[in-house]
Amino acid sequence: MKDITIKGAFILNHSPSFVIRSWKFILALWLIAAVTFGFFAAKLPSKLEGDGFRTDGDYETVQKELHDTFDFPENTLLVLFEKNESESENAFRSKIESTLTSIDGSVSPSAIDSPIENSDWMEADIAYAAVHFEDESIAMDPVIENVRSIIDQKDGISLTGGPVISKDINKASQDDLKRAELIGLPVALIVLLLALGSVVASVLPLIVGGVTIVIGFGILSFIADSVDLAIFILNIAPMLGLALSIDFSLLFINRYKEERANGRTIDEALQITQSKSGHSILFSALCVFIGLGSVLLIDIDIFKNVAIGGMTVIAIAVIASMTLLPAMLKLLGDRVDKWQILRPNPDASNRWRTFAGFVMKRPVLIALLALVILGAGIIPVKNMNLAIPAADSLPKTFESRTAYDKIEEAFMQDAASTVYAVAERKDGWLNEEGLAVIKDLQGEFEQEKAVSEAETLFSISGQTDPAKLAALLENPQSSAQLQPVIDGLIKEDQLLLPISLNVEADSDAAQTLVRNWSTVDWPVDIAFGGQPKFNQELYDEIFNKVIPVLSVILISTFFILMIAFRSILIPLKAILMNVISLGATFGVLVWLFQGGHFGMEPADISLILPVLVFSLVFGLSMDYEVFLISRIREYYLETRDNTYATVEGLASTSKIITSAALIMIVITGAFAFTGVVPVKQIGIGIAVAIAIDATIVRLLLVPSLMKLLGTANWWMPFKRSPEKSSLK
């Protein structure tokens, strides 16, 4: 441990001189990297697909079997037809037939299910068709554009389906990113101007943020060649990268300007800033990094994507803040204060000092008040409803969303869902023994209250005796009549059993049923698929991994902060405050989204939100804890006066931490004006959490608890001797 500490000190004391000495080389290197990776960054959106809700399990196995063995389509487009008031029934049917004929000739699907042939798919003034594609190598984007060019020429026809919704979410994500940048960046610049005072200094964090995103997207473009990345990464990675880059830069520049104001030379100021603020940046980034890395334990693509994207941009943000930013400051010198708009206000620190003193004179009352407010925020959490995002992720302005809603309302209101069971029997299924197994399986499934019917040769043929059905199959004439059914349900040793449920796919009853079936010792090998199984596997994967993920975050954060501050109580206190404030955040989100307040469309909370927001915000809020406590610790090591150190630490950092938090709130909160619901919930969730942390926690709870705990804050077992100050 001693050797590691000595090496760490050596790096902190000597790496800044390399950056200062080689600043021209560093600037050139970053410029080359930005241009090179910028070329590849432009290709990232075209490499993203899907929503990331995929995990390895029985569902994926059964889906592959359905496609490869039972000829289920790889992709399906749904075409919605709506009858105009002036349109006759014959004209409506003619429109359907001519449209489907044009689609068939244009894109050559493997099959088209027409409402003309299936009366269940047609009502008096509405109908829909399914256009299937079996070949997984077919690029769906050109197909979708071709179909849209056909239906756009006619009234009352719209297009939806999985591939269309996925394509529209991709487009919405790109539009949302632009919209969030147009809203967030100008406001962030205003906050930077208020915090740093000059135009030049305020632009530097934006440059660091821009370079971080460009290079991050370029690296992710390479990663996308070997790893499936979901389209949501277009929003999550920039949200985190930009916010953290600006935060790190703001804190770095502020400390640099302080050192210059204290009479340090440019090189000395950079040296001290890198060793002090750089130390805080590294520890805070490590907290965020571990928070994101922990979600890699959850074997669902969306979590892996967020972790990969977030860890990539965070790593670049830290490196840029420690090398590119000081190199730019070295280049600018005193010109960093050029075009100064606001002069430093010495009274600002006094006001924060007065506020800190007020809080610390009433520590018990303030702490209780803060905890009551946070407790009230936690109450709505008990009503949280979690759901897997689907078409409702899109805003209603998208045709694919409204068309899907209309199809669902008109044709899918019976609350039914289907489980696909695929069974394997080495001796085949069409002999009497095999048919007896099918009959037994049908009986086992249909005895469940949630099952409406298990579709088998028995249910379709009307036979109930395996021996009689076997005899029918031996008769060439009757066997030929049943052959189409056999081809759909039996392929060599494989048997397909579609099981219709009378409960919704996302209901607890459906998930419990398929979970129990998967644990039964069946007479043959059976795997279960379908939407109920998909939902059950996702829910189980998340809930089974929540404890390990939280354990990694909490334990790692504790040891990181313990090492950073040489204290036991400060890490424990920070972790506890974060958990409570995040609980209040989730309560606010439930009230906001499920309650449909502030103009929000009522929606369930995305299944991924609690884990992702906890993992992200736990690390992000630790940024401010590290920056604040680091400064308090500096004063404490110099004076050994806990009260004085807390007041002075708050006075010297509150303005800049509040500004940094405000920028984080602006950057992430700008996604409140976006359309993709999961991204909107994550953006607002982070913004709310940071707002709570920067106000109730950082301004009220921290100083009051620091006062109440006194010198016990700095207790550390086996500490040999008081540490010496390194301020001078």
MARTOR-856041 format. One line per 2 residues: number of its first residue (from 1); their letters; for each residue x, y, z of C-alpha. Coordinates in steps of 0.5 Angstrom, whole numbers, plus 500, padded with zeros to 3 digits. Layout:
NUM = a = X/Y/Z ~ ...;
***
This chain:
1 = mk = 500/500/500 ~ 506/505/502;
3 = di = 509/503/495 ~ 503/505/491;
5 = ti = 502/511/495 ~ 509/514/493;
7 = kg = 508/512/486 ~ 501/516/486;
9 = af = 504/522/489 ~ 510/521/484;
11 = il = 505/521/478 ~ 501/527/481;
13 = nh = 507/531/482 ~ 511/530/475;
15 = sp = 505/529/470 ~ 503/536/470;
17 = sf = 510/538/468 ~ 510/534/462;
19 = vi = 503/537/460 ~ 506/544/461;
21 = rs = 512/542/457 ~ 509/539/451;
23 = wk = 503/543/451 ~ 504/544/443;
25 = fi = 505/537/442 ~ 498/535/446;
27 = la = 494/540/442 ~ 496/537/436;
29 = lw = 495/530/438 ~ 488/532/440;
31 = li = 486/536/434 ~ 489/530/429;
33 = aa = 484/525/434 ~ 478/530/433;
35 = vt = 479/530/426 ~ 480/523/425;
37 = fg = 475/520/429 ~ 470/525/427;
39 = ff = 470/522/420 ~ 468/515/423;
41 = aa = 463/519/428 ~ 459/521/423;
43 = kl = 458/513/421 ~ 455/511/428;
45 = ps = 448/512/427 ~ 447/508/421;
47 = kl = 450/502/425 ~ 445/502/431;
49 = eg = 439/498/431 ~ 434/496/436;
51 = dg = 432/498/442 ~ 437/494/446;
53 = fr = 432/490/450 ~ 435/483/448;
55 = td = 438/478/453 ~ 441/471/452;
57 = gd = 435/465/454 ~ 430/461/452;
59 = ye = 426/466/448 ~ 432/468/444;
61 = tv = 433/460/443 ~ 425/459/441;
63 = qk = 425/465/436 ~ 431/462/432;
65 = el = 428/456/432 ~ 421/459/430;
67 = hd = 425/462/424 ~ 429/457/422;
69 = tf = 425/451/423 ~ 418/453/423;
71 = df = 419/459/417 ~ 416/464/422;
73 = pe = 418/471/419 ~ 424/475/421;
75 = nt = 421/481/420 ~ 414/484/419;
77 = ll = 411/490/417 ~ 404/492/419;
79 = vl = 400/496/414 ~ 394/500/417;
81 = fe = 388/501/412 ~ 382/506/414;
83 = kn = 376/507/410 ~ 374/514/408;
85 = es = 367/517/410 ~ 366/518/402;
87 = es = 369/511/400 ~ 364/505/399;
89 = en = 366/498/402 ~ 368/495/395;
91 = af = 372/501/394 ~ 376/500/401;
93 = rs = 377/493/399 ~ 379/495/392;
95 = ki = 384/500/395 ~ 387/494/400;
97 = es = 388/489/394 ~ 391/494/389;
99 = tl = 396/497/395 ~ 398/490/397;
101 = ts = 399/488/390 ~ 404/494/389;
103 = id = 407/492/395 ~ 408/485/393;
105 = gs = 411/487/386 ~ 416/492/389;
107 = vs = 419/489/395 ~ 418/482/394;
109 = ps = 416/479/401 ~ 416/472/403;
111 = ai = 408/472/404 ~ 403/477/405;
113 = ds = 397/476/410 ~ 391/480/407;
115 = pi = 385/482/411 ~ 381/480/405;
117 = en = 383/473/406 ~ 382/474/414;
119 = sd = 376/477/416 ~ 379/477/423;
121 = wm = 383/483/421 ~ 378/487/418;
123 = ea = 372/491/421 ~ 367/496/418;
125 = di = 372/502/417 ~ 379/499/419;
127 = ay = 383/493/417 ~ 391/491/417;
129 = aa = 395/487/413 ~ 402/483/415;
131 = vh = 408/484/410 ~ 413/478/412;
133 = fe = 420/477/410 ~ 424/471/412;
135 = de = 431/473/410 ~ 434/476/415;
137 = si = 440/479/411 ~ 434/483/407;
139 = am = 436/491/409 ~ 429/493/412;
141 = dp = 431/501/411 ~ 430/501/404;
143 = vi = 424/496/404 ~ 421/501/409;
145 = en = 422/507/404 ~ 419/503/398;
147 = vr = 413/501/402 ~ 412/508/404;
149 = si = 413/511/397 ~ 407/507/395;
151 = id = 402/508/401 ~ 404/516/401;
153 = qk = 400/516/394 ~ 394/514/397;
155 = dg = 389/516/403 ~ 388/513/409;
157 = is = 394/508/409 ~ 399/508/414;
159 = lt = 405/503/416 ~ 408/501/422;
161 = gg = 411/494/425 ~ 417/493/429;
163 = pv = 422/495/424 ~ 418/501/422;
165 = is = 418/503/430 ~ 425/502/430;
167 = kd = 427/506/425 ~ 423/512/427;
169 = in = 426/511/434 ~ 433/512/431;
171 = ka = 430/518/427 ~ 427/521/433;
173 = sq = 433/520/437 ~ 438/524/432;
175 = dd = 432/529/432 ~ 432/529/440;
177 = lk = 440/530/440 ~ 440/536/436;
179 = ra = 434/539/440 ~ 437/538/447;
181 = el = 443/541/444 ~ 440/547/442;
183 = ig = 436/548/448 ~ 442/546/453;
185 = lp = 448/548/450 ~ 446/556/450;
187 = va = 444/555/457 ~ 450/552/459;
189 = li = 454/557/456 ~ 450/563/460;
191 = vl = 451/559/466 ~ 459/558/465;
193 = ll = 459/566/463 ~ 456/567/470;
195 = al = 461/562/474 ~ 467/564/470;
197 = gs = 466/571/468 ~ 469/571/461;
199 = vv = 467/569/454 ~ 474/565/453;
201 = as = 474/562/459 ~ 467/560/458;
203 = vl = 468/557/451 ~ 473/552/453;
205 = pl = 469/547/457 ~ 464/547/451;
207 = iv = 470/545/447 ~ 473/540/451;
209 = gg = 465/537/451 ~ 465/537/444;
211 = vt = 472/534/443 ~ 469/529/448;
213 = iv = 463/527/444 ~ 466/527/437;
215 = ig = 472/522/439 ~ 467/518/443;
217 = fg = 462/517/437 ~ 468/515/433;
219 = il = 471/510/438 ~ 463/507/439;
221 = sf = 463/507/431 ~ 469/502/431;
223 = ia = 466/498/437 ~ 459/498/433;
225 = ds = 462/493/428 ~ 463/488/433;
227 = vd = 458/489/439 ~ 450/490/437;
229 = la = 449/498/440 ~ 442/500/441;
231 = if = 440/507/438 ~ 439/510/445;
233 = il = 446/510/445 ~ 445/517/441;
235 = ni = 442/520/447 ~ 445/517/453;
237 = ap = 453/518/451 ~ 452/525/449;
239 = ml = 448/527/455 ~ 453/524/460;
241 = gl = 460/526/456 ~ 458/533/455;
243 = al = 455/534/462 ~ 461/531/465;
245 = si = 466/534/461 ~ 463/541/462;
247 = df = 463/540/470 ~ 470/537/470;
249 = sl = 473/543/466 ~ 469/548/470;
251 = lf = 472/546/476 ~ 479/546/473;
253 = in = 478/553/470 ~ 476/555/477;
255 = ry = 481/553/481 ~ 486/555/476;
257 = ke = 484/562/476 ~ 484/562/484;
259 = er = 491/560/484 ~ 493/566/479;
261 = an = 489/571/483 ~ 493/568/489;
263 = gr = 500/570/485 ~ 502/564/482;
265 = ti = 505/564/475 ~ 501/560/469;
267 = de = 506/554/470 ~ 505/554/478;
269 = al = 497/555/477 ~ 497/549/472;
271 = qi = 501/545/477 ~ 497/546/483;
273 = tq = 490/545/479 ~ 492/539/476;
275 = sk = 495/536/483 ~ 489/538/487;
277 = sg = 483/539/482 ~ 486/533/478;
279 = hs = 486/529/484 ~ 478/530/485;
281 = il = 477/529/478 ~ 480/522/478;
283 = fs = 476/520/484 ~ 470/523/482;
285 = al = 470/520/475 ~ 472/513/478;
287 = cv = 466/513/482 ~ 462/514/476;
289 = fi = 466/509/472 ~ 464/504/477;
291 = gl = 457/506/477 ~ 457/505/470;
293 = gs = 461/498/470 ~ 457/495/475;
295 = vl = 451/495/470 ~ 455/490/466;
297 = li = 453/485/470 ~ 446/485/468;
299 = di = 446/481/461 ~ 441/485/457;
301 = di = 444/489/451 ~ 441/496/453;
303 = fk = 445/496/460 ~ 451/494/456;
305 = nv = 450/499/451 ~ 449/505/456;
307 = ai = 455/502/460 ~ 460/502/454;
309 = gg = 458/508/451 ~ 458/512/458;
311 = mt = 465/509/460 ~ 468/511/453;
313 = vi = 466/518/454 ~ 468/519/461;
315 = ai = 475/516/460 ~ 475/521/454;
317 = av = 472/527/459 ~ 478/525/464;
319 = ia = 483/525/459 ~ 481/531/456;
321 = sm = 480/535/462 ~ 487/533/465;
323 = tl = 491/534/458 ~ 487/538/453;
325 = lp = 484/543/458 ~ 491/545/461;
327 = am = 494/545/454 ~ 489/550/452;
329 = lk = 490/554/458 ~ 498/554/457;
331 = ll = 496/557/450 ~ 492/562/452;
333 = gd = 495/565/458 ~ 492/571/461;
335 = rv = 488/571/455 ~ 483/566/458;
337 = dk = 480/572/462 ~ 479/576/455;
339 = wq = 472/579/454 ~ 470/579/461;
341 = il = 463/580/462 ~ 463/579/470;
343 = rp = 468/582/475 ~ 469/577/481;
345 = np = 465/579/486 ~ 468/578/493;
347 = da = 462/578/497 ~ 459/572/494;
349 = sn = 464/568/498 ~ 462/572/504;
351 = rw = 454/570/503 ~ 456/563/502;
353 = rt = 460/563/508 ~ 454/566/512;
355 = fa = 449/561/509 ~ 454/555/512;
357 = gf = 454/559/518 ~ 447/559/519;
359 = vm = 446/552/517 ~ 451/550/522;
361 = kr = 448/553/528 ~ 442/549/527;
363 = pv = 445/542/525 ~ 439/538/528;
365 = li = 433/542/526 ~ 436/543/519;
367 = al = 438/536/518 ~ 431/534/520;
369 = la = 428/538/516 ~ 432/536/510;
371 = lv = 430/529/511 ~ 423/530/512;
373 = il = 423/533/505 ~ 427/527/502;
375 = ga = 422/522/506 ~ 416/526/503;
377 = gi = 419/525/496 ~ 420/518/497;
379 = ip = 413/516/498 ~ 410/515/491;
381 = vk = 415/510/490 ~ 411/505/493;
383 = nm = 406/506/487 ~ 411/505/481;
385 = nl = 409/501/475 ~ 415/498/471;
387 = ai = 414/497/464 ~ 418/495/458;
389 = pa = 418/500/452 ~ 415/499/446;
391 = ad = 411/503/441 ~ 409/508/446;
393 = sl = 416/510/447 ~ 415/514/440;
395 = pk = 411/521/441 ~ 404/521/438;
397 = tf = 407/525/432 ~ 410/519/429;
399 = es = 405/515/424 ~ 408/508/426;
401 = rt = 406/510/433 ~ 399/512/432;
403 = ay = 398/506/427 ~ 400/501/432;
405 = dk = 395/504/437 ~ 389/504/432;
407 = ie = 391/496/430 ~ 392/495/438;
409 = ea = 385/498/440 ~ 381/495/434;
411 = fm = 384/488/434 ~ 388/486/440;
413 = qd = 383/488/446 ~ 382/481/448;
415 = aa = 388/482/453 ~ 390/475/450;
417 = st = 398/473/449 ~ 401/467/446;
419 = vy = 407/463/449 ~ 410/458/444;
421 = av = 413/452/446 ~ 418/448/442;
423 = ae = 419/441/444 ~ 424/436/441;
425 = rk = 423/428/441 ~ 428/424/438;
427 = dg = 423/418/436 ~ 419/423/432;
429 = wl = 412/426/434 ~ 407/422/428;
431 = ne = 407/415/432 ~ 402/413/437;
433 = eg = 407/414/443 ~ 409/421/440;
435 = la = 402/423/439 ~ 400/421/446;
437 = vi = 406/425/449 ~ 403/431/445;
439 = kd = 396/430/448 ~ 399/429/455;
441 = lq = 402/436/454 ~ 396/439/451;
443 = ge = 392/437/458 ~ 398/439/462;
445 = fe = 398/446/459 ~ 390/447/458;
447 = qe = 389/445/466 ~ 392/452/467;
449 = ka = 387/458/469 ~ 391/463/464;
451 = vs = 391/458/458 ~ 385/459/453;
453 = ea = 387/453/448 ~ 394/449/447;
455 = et = 394/449/439 ~ 395/441/437;
457 = lf = 394/436/432 ~ 388/434/437;
459 = si = 385/441/437 ~ 385/442/430;
461 = sg = 383/435/428 ~ 378/434/433;
463 = qt = 380/428/435 ~ 382/426/442;
465 = dp = 385/419/442 ~ 392/418/440;
467 = ak = 391/411/437 ~ 385/414/433;
469 = la = 389/420/430 ~ 395/415/429;
471 = al = 391/411/425 ~ 388/417/421;
473 = le = 395/419/419 ~ 397/412/416;
475 = np = 391/413/412 ~ 393/417/405;
477 = qs = 387/421/404 ~ 386/423/411;
479 = sa = 393/424/412 ~ 394/429/406;
481 = ql = 388/433/409 ~ 392/434/415;
483 = qp = 399/435/412 ~ 398/443/412;
485 = vi = 397/443/419 ~ 403/438/420;
487 = dg = 407/442/416 ~ 406/448/421;
489 = li = 406/444/427 ~ 411/439/426;
491 = ke = 418/439/423 ~ 422/432/424;
493 = dq = 423/432/431 ~ 421/439/433;
495 = ll = 414/440/435 ~ 411/447/436;
497 = lp = 405/448/441 ~ 402/455/441;
499 = is = 399/456/447 ~ 394/462/448;
501 = ln = 393/466/454 ~ 387/470/457;
503 = ve = 392/475/460 ~ 396/480/458;
505 = ad = 404/478/456 ~ 406/483/461;
507 = sd = 402/481/467 ~ 405/478/473;
509 = aa = 400/472/471 ~ 403/471/465;
511 = qt = 410/471/467 ~ 409/467/473;
513 = lv = 406/462/469 ~ 412/461/464;
515 = rn = 417/462/469 ~ 414/456/473;
517 = ws = 413/452/466 ~ 421/453/465;
519 = tv = 422/449/472 ~ 418/443/470;
521 = dw = 421/436/469 ~ 417/435/462;
523 = pv = 417/428/459 ~ 421/431/453;
525 = di = 426/437/452 ~ 421/444/452;
527 = af = 423/451/451 ~ 418/457/452;
529 = gg = 418/463/448 ~ 413/469/446;
531 = qp = 412/475/449 ~ 410/473/456;
533 = kf = 417/469/456 ~ 421/475/453;
535 = nq = 418/480/459 ~ 419/474/464;
537 = el = 427/474/462 ~ 428/481/462;
539 = yd = 424/482/469 ~ 428/476/472;
541 = ei = 435/478/469 ~ 434/485/472;
543 = fn = 431/483/479 ~ 436/478/480;
545 = kv = 442/482/479 ~ 440/488/482;
547 = ip = 443/486/489 ~ 450/485/486;
549 = vl = 450/491/482 ~ 448/495/488;
551 = sv = 453/492/492 ~ 459/493/487;
553 = il = 457/500/487 ~ 456/501/494;
555 = is = 462/497/497 ~ 467/500/491;
557 = tf = 464/507/492 ~ 466/506/500;
559 = fi = 473/504/499 ~ 474/510/494;
561 = lm = 472/515/498 ~ 475/512/504;
563 = ia = 482/512/501 ~ 481/519/498;
565 = fr = 479/522/505 ~ 482/518/510;
567 = si = 476/517/513 ~ 470/512/515;
569 = li = 464/516/517 ~ 465/521/511;
571 = pl = 464/515/506 ~ 458/512/510;
573 = ka = 455/518/510 ~ 455/520/503;
575 = il = 453/513/501 ~ 447/514/506;
577 = mn = 445/521/503 ~ 445/519/496;
579 = vi = 441/513/497 ~ 436/517/500;
581 = sl = 436/523/495 ~ 435/517/490;
583 = ga = 429/515/493 ~ 426/521/493;
585 = tf = 428/522/486 ~ 424/516/484;
587 = gv = 418/518/488 ~ 418/525/484;
589 = lv = 419/521/477 ~ 413/517/479;
591 = wl = 409/523/481 ~ 411/526/474;
593 = fq = 410/521/469 ~ 405/516/472;
595 = gg = 401/522/474 ~ 402/526/468;
597 = hf = 403/532/471 ~ 407/538/468;
599 = gm = 404/536/461 ~ 407/529/461;
601 = ep = 403/524/457 ~ 402/519/463;
603 = ad = 406/513/462 ~ 409/507/466;
605 = is = 416/508/468 ~ 421/504/464;
607 = li = 424/498/466 ~ 431/500/466;
609 = lp = 430/507/469 ~ 431/505/476;
611 = vl = 438/501/475 ~ 440/506/470;
613 = vf = 439/512/474 ~ 441/509/480;
615 = sl = 448/507/477 ~ 449/514/473;
617 = vf = 447/519/479 ~ 450/515/484;
619 = gl = 457/516/481 ~ 455/523/478;
621 = sm = 453/526/485 ~ 459/523/488;
623 = dy = 463/529/484 ~ 460/534/488;
625 = ev = 461/530/494 ~ 469/529/492;
627 = fl = 470/536/490 ~ 466/539/496;
629 = is = 470/534/501 ~ 476/535/498;
631 = ri = 476/542/499 ~ 474/542/506;
633 = re = 479/537/508 ~ 485/541/505;
635 = yy = 482/547/510 ~ 482/541/516;
637 = le = 489/539/515 ~ 491/546/515;
639 = tr = 487/548/521 ~ 485/542/525;
641 = dn = 478/546/526 ~ 472/542/523;
643 = ty = 467/547/524 ~ 472/552/520;
645 = at = 474/547/515 ~ 467/546/513;
647 = ve = 465/553/513 ~ 471/555/509;
649 = gl = 470/549/504 ~ 463/551/503;
651 = as = 464/558/502 ~ 470/557/497;
653 = ts = 466/551/493 ~ 459/553/493;
655 = ki = 458/557/487 ~ 462/553/483;
657 = it = 459/547/485 ~ 452/550/484;
659 = sa = 454/552/477 ~ 457/545/475;
661 = al = 450/542/478 ~ 446/547/474;
663 = im = 450/545/468 ~ 449/538/469;
665 = iv = 441/539/470 ~ 441/544/464;
667 = it = 444/539/459 ~ 440/533/462;
669 = ga = 434/536/463 ~ 434/539/456;
671 = fa = 432/532/454 ~ 425/533/457;
673 = ft = 423/537/451 ~ 425/530/447;
675 = gv = 420/525/444 ~ 423/518/446;
677 = vp = 420/517/453 ~ 425/512/456;
679 = vk = 431/518/454 ~ 426/523/457;
681 = qi = 425/519/463 ~ 433/518/464;
683 = gi = 434/525/462 ~ 429/528/467;
685 = gi = 431/523/472 ~ 438/525/472;
687 = av = 436/532/472 ~ 432/532/478;
689 = ai = 437/527/482 ~ 442/533/481;
691 = ai = 438/538/483 ~ 436/535/490;
693 = da = 443/533/491 ~ 446/540/490;
695 = ti = 440/543/494 ~ 437/539/500;
697 = vr = 443/534/500 ~ 449/539/499;
699 = ll = 447/545/502 ~ 443/543/508;
701 = lv = 445/536/510 ~ 452/536/509;
703 = ps = 454/542/513 ~ 449/540/518;
705 = lm = 452/533/519 ~ 459/535/518;
707 = kl = 457/539/524 ~ 454/534/528;
709 = lg = 459/529/527 ~ 465/534/529;
711 = ta = 472/531/529 ~ 469/524/528;
713 = nw = 468/526/521 ~ 476/524/520;
715 = wm = 476/518/524 ~ 480/513/521;
717 = pf = 483/506/524 ~ 490/505/524;
719 = kr = 492/512/522 ~ 499/513/525;
721 = sp = 500/520/525 ~ 496/527/523;
723 = ek = 497/528/516 ~ 500/535/514;
725 = ss = 498/540/510 ~ 500/540/503;
727 = lk = 497/547/501 ~ 503/551/501;
***
